[in-house]
Amino acid sequence: MNCLDYALTRWANDGGGLVLVASRHWCIPHVQHKANDGTLTEYRPPDDLPAPWHSLFGFSGTVVEVSEHDHRKPQNTICMLIGTLILLVQGSFWAIKRAIKK
């Protein structure tokens, strides 16, 4: 699982919404889930991954509540583009896997 898998699953099962923020570890966006009651959570590894791109393939992590005041740095436009493409591909695979399981 990674941050996108977690957030999409929560969104599909519980409602709420997705929040895109700058990643703390690399240049592509990070995905958080915002519940209907306003609680903001994210899936993160217990320690730093060996390389940031390892997050694309999933990792053993934990869900943590995030403060609304968790300010992130501005996101570079090229990184937004790369991140959007990654989100599109990974999100499509997530939806296909979910549809097959049902």
GROMACS elastic network, one bead per residue, 0.5 to 0.9 nm:
[ bonds ]
;  ai    aj funct       b0    kb
    1     4     6  0.79476   500
    1     5     6  0.56555   500
    1     6     6  0.66660   500
    1    43     6  0.84261   500
    1    55     6  0.85783   500
    1    56     6  0.88542   500
    1    57     6  0.76253   500
    1    59     6  0.57316   500
    1    60     6  0.70146   500
    1    61     6  0.79113   500
    2     5     6  0.53307   500
    2     6     6  0.62237   500
    2     7     6  0.86819   500
    2    43     6  0.65429   500
    2    44     6  0.74365   500
    2    45     6  0.85874   500
    2    55     6  0.61647   500
    2    56     6  0.68908   500
    2    57     6  0.73782   500
    2    59     6  0.62178   500
    2    60     6  0.82583   500
    2    61     6  0.79530   500
    3     6     6  0.51994   500
    3     7     6  0.61108   500
    3     8     6  0.85437   500
    3    30     6  0.68353   500
    3    31     6  0.55873   500
    3    32     6  0.68317   500
    3    33     6  0.89231   500
    3    42     6  0.63946   500
    3    44     6  0.67738   500
    3    55     6  0.81413   500
    3    56     6  0.89733   500
    3    58     6  0.84053   500
    4     7     6  0.51625   500
    4     8     6  0.59299   500
    4     9     6  0.83308   500
    4    30     6  0.77477   500
    4    31     6  0.56431   500
    4    32     6  0.77119   500
    4    43     6  0.83848   500
    4    87     6  0.75449   500
    4    90     6  0.77914   500
    4    91     6  0.73337   500
    4    94     6  0.87485   500
    5     8     6  0.53906   500
    5     9     6  0.60527   500
    5    10     6  0.86087   500
    5    43     6  0.88727   500
    5    58     6  0.85635   500
    5    90     6  0.83221   500
    5    91     6  0.77675   500
    5    94     6  0.67685   500
    6     9     6  0.52964   500
    6    10     6  0.62301   500
    6    11     6  0.85945   500
    6    31     6  0.86422   500
    6    32     6  0.82582   500
    6    33     6  0.79400   500
    6    42     6  0.75481   500
    6    43     6  0.63589   500
    6    63     6  0.85514   500
    7    10     6  0.51977   500
    7    11     6  0.60401   500
    7    12     6  0.85700   500
    7    17     6  0.81659   500
    7    18     6  0.65091   500
    7    19     6  0.87147   500
    7    31     6  0.65775   500
    7    32     6  0.58275   500
    7    34     6  0.84648   500
    7    41     6  0.84017   500
    7    42     6  0.72351   500
    7    43     6  0.79093   500
    8    11     6  0.50071   500
    8    12     6  0.60455   500
    8    13     6  0.84812   500
    8    17     6  0.86103   500
    8    18     6  0.75630   500
    8    31     6  0.89623   500
    8    33     6  0.78762   500
    8    91     6  0.78899   500
    8    94     6  0.80918   500
    8    95     6  0.88701   500
    9    12     6  0.51652   500
    9    13     6  0.59944   500
    9    14     6  0.81639   500
    9    94     6  0.88033   500
   10    13     6  0.51366   500
   10    14     6  0.53961   500
   10    15     6  0.68409   500
   10    16     6  0.79662   500
   10    17     6  0.85174   500
   10    33     6  0.69658   500
   10    34     6  0.89528   500
   10    35     6  0.82705   500
   11    14     6  0.54998   500
   11    16     6  0.57259   500
   11    17     6  0.57605   500
   11    18     6  0.71300   500
   11    33     6  0.70331   500
   11    34     6  0.82996   500
   11    35     6  0.79862   500
   12    15     6  0.59686   500
   12    16     6  0.86668   500
   14    35     6  0.74909   500
   14    36     6  0.82159   500
   15    34     6  0.87066   500
   15    35     6  0.67626   500
   15    36     6  0.66915   500
   16    33     6  0.72452   500
   16    34     6  0.55060   500
   16    37     6  0.81072   500
   16    38     6  0.81468   500
   17    32     6  0.85287   500
   17    33     6  0.58744   500
   17    34     6  0.51778   500
   17    35     6  0.65796   500
   17    36     6  0.77960   500
   18    31     6  0.66504   500
   18    32     6  0.58064   500
   18    34     6  0.60159   500
   18    35     6  0.88297   500
   19    30     6  0.82380   500
   19    31     6  0.57104   500
   19    33     6  0.60503   500
   19    34     6  0.67546   500
   19    40     6  0.86105   500
   20    23     6  0.89201   500
   20    29     6  0.60227   500
   20    30     6  0.56915   500
   20    32     6  0.63883   500
   20    33     6  0.89232   500
   21    28     6  0.88815   500
   21    29     6  0.54964   500
   21    30     6  0.52315   500
   21    31     6  0.64279   500
   21    32     6  0.76301   500
   21    71     6  0.88484   500
   21    72     6  0.66922   500
   21    73     6  0.85437   500
   21    74     6  0.87611   500
   21    75     6  0.80065   500
   22    25     6  0.87748   500
   22    26     6  0.81735   500
   22    27     6  0.70553   500
   22    28     6  0.66612   500
   22    30     6  0.56894   500
   22    31     6  0.86301   500
   22    72     6  0.58221   500
   22    73     6  0.63392   500
   22    74     6  0.68826   500
   22    75     6  0.57365   500
   22    76     6  0.89584   500
   22    80     6  0.89775   500
   23    26     6  0.56579   500
   23    27     6  0.63344   500
   23    28     6  0.61943   500
   23    29     6  0.53084   500
   23    31     6  0.84151   500
   23    72     6  0.77371   500
   23    73     6  0.85677   500
   23    75     6  0.87310   500
   24    27     6  0.80874   500
   24    30     6  0.81468   500
   24    72     6  0.76027   500
   24    73     6  0.84255   500
   25    28     6  0.87344   500
   25    48     6  0.81972   500
   25    49     6  0.89604   500
   25    51     6  0.88534   500
   25    52     6  0.60993   500
   26    29     6  0.82380   500
   26    52     6  0.60390   500
   26    53     6  0.81672   500
   27    75     6  0.73773   500
   27    76     6  0.74070   500
   27    78     6  0.89271   500
   27    79     6  0.55044   500
   27    80     6  0.80660   500
   27    82     6  0.88795   500
   27    83     6  0.80490   500
   28    75     6  0.79789   500
   28    76     6  0.85742   500
   28    78     6  0.89314   500
   28    79     6  0.51587   500
   28    80     6  0.62171   500
   28    81     6  0.84411   500
   28    82     6  0.67435   500
   28    84     6  0.82051   500
   28    86     6  0.86402   500
   29    75     6  0.77120   500
   29    79     6  0.75940   500
   29    80     6  0.66815   500
   29    82     6  0.89484   500
   29    83     6  0.56579   500
   29    84     6  0.79080   500
   29    87     6  0.87123   500
   30    42     6  0.88200   500
   30    83     6  0.86091   500
   31    42     6  0.71061   500
   31    43     6  0.85104   500
   32    40     6  0.68191   500
   32    41     6  0.58002   500
   32    43     6  0.75290   500
   32    66     6  0.86784   500
   33    39     6  0.81054   500
   33    40     6  0.57220   500
   33    41     6  0.53741   500
   33    42     6  0.62216   500
   34    37     6  0.79918   500
   34    38     6  0.58133   500
   34    39     6  0.56191   500
   34    41     6  0.65407   500
   34    42     6  0.89120   500
   35    38     6  0.51927   500
   35    39     6  0.52001   500
   35    40     6  0.64302   500
   35    41     6  0.81133   500
   36    39     6  0.73641   500
   37    40     6  0.89806   500
   39    65     6  0.71807   500
   39    66     6  0.78531   500
   39    67     6  0.84405   500
   39    68     6  0.86400   500
   40    64     6  0.85907   500
   40    65     6  0.57952   500
   40    66     6  0.53585   500
   40    67     6  0.69015   500
   40    68     6  0.71890   500
   41    63     6  0.65810   500
   41    64     6  0.54940   500
   41    66     6  0.53204   500
   41    67     6  0.85231   500
   42    62     6  0.82491   500
   42    63     6  0.55608   500
   42    64     6  0.56305   500
   42    65     6  0.65900   500
   42    66     6  0.69444   500
   43    61     6  0.64147   500
   43    62     6  0.55689   500
   43    64     6  0.64819   500
   44    47     6  0.84183   500
   44    59     6  0.85134   500
   44    60     6  0.83724   500
   44    61     6  0.52660   500
   44    62     6  0.56461   500
   44    63     6  0.64623   500
   44    64     6  0.74447   500
   45    48     6  0.66321   500
   45    49     6  0.71831   500
   45    55     6  0.86199   500
   45    59     6  0.67005   500
   45    60     6  0.62695   500
   45    62     6  0.63294   500
   45    63     6  0.88609   500
   46    49     6  0.87288   500
   46    60     6  0.77705   500
   46    61     6  0.56270   500
   46    62     6  0.67626   500
   47    61     6  0.85988   500
   48    51     6  0.80370   500
   48    52     6  0.81823   500
   49    52     6  0.61508   500
   49    53     6  0.85025   500
   49    54     6  0.66131   500
   49    55     6  0.74152   500
   49    59     6  0.85516   500
   50    53     6  0.87462   500
   50    54     6  0.72034   500
   51    54     6  0.56738   500
   51    55     6  0.81118   500
   52    55     6  0.60140   500
   52    56     6  0.82617   500
   53    56     6  0.56319   500
   53    57     6  0.78707   500
   54    57     6  0.57156   500
   54    58     6  0.70282   500
   54    59     6  0.77106   500
   55    58     6  0.52945   500
   55    59     6  0.64266   500
   56    59     6  0.85497   500
   56    86     6  0.85548   500
   56    90     6  0.82328   500
   58    61     6  0.88561   500
   66    69     6  0.82357   500
   66    70     6  0.67675   500
   67    70     6  0.52757   500
   67    71     6  0.88613   500
   68    71     6  0.78754   500
   72    75     6  0.85627   500
   75    78     6  0.86617   500
   75    79     6  0.69208   500
   75    80     6  0.66781   500
   76    79     6  0.52179   500
   76    80     6  0.62346   500
   76    81     6  0.88543   500
   77    81     6  0.63557   500
   77    82     6  0.87694   500
   78    81     6  0.50654   500
   78    82     6  0.62727   500
   78    83     6  0.84448   500
   79    82     6  0.50568   500
   79    83     6  0.58197   500
   79    84     6  0.83245   500
   80    83     6  0.50198   500
   80    84     6  0.59197   500
   80    85     6  0.85864   500
   81    84     6  0.51181   500
   81    85     6  0.63430   500
   81    86     6  0.87078   500
   82    85     6  0.52521   500
   82    86     6  0.62884   500
   82    87     6  0.86428   500
   83    86     6  0.50246   500
   83    87     6  0.60114   500
   83    88     6  0.84792   500
   84    87     6  0.50070   500
   84    88     6  0.60689   500
   84    89     6  0.86876   500
   85    88     6  0.50287   500
   85    89     6  0.62926   500
   85    90     6  0.85778   500
   86    89     6  0.52316   500
   86    90     6  0.59607   500
   86    91     6  0.80859   500
   87    90     6  0.52136   500
   87    91     6  0.55014   500
   87    92     6  0.81660   500
   88    91     6  0.51583   500
   88    92     6  0.60199   500
   88    93     6  0.86957   500
   89    92     6  0.51606   500
   89    93     6  0.63768   500
   89    94     6  0.86789   500
   90    93     6  0.51189   500
   90    94     6  0.61203   500
   90    95     6  0.86616   500
   91    95     6  0.62079   500
   91    96     6  0.86489   500
   92    95     6  0.51402   500
   92    96     6  0.61995   500
   92    97     6  0.86405   500
   93    96     6  0.50883   500
   93    97     6  0.61053   500
   93    98     6  0.84897   500
   94    97     6  0.52544   500
   94    98     6  0.61223   500
   94    99     6  0.86197   500
   95    98     6  0.50618   500
   95    99     6  0.60672   500
   95   100     6  0.86141   500
   96    99     6  0.51189   500
   96   100     6  0.61935   500
   96   101     6  0.86817   500
   97   100     6  0.52089   500
   97   101     6  0.62600   500
   97   102     6  0.88952   500
   98   101     6  0.52219   500
   98   102     6  0.65304   500
   99   102     6  0.53913   500
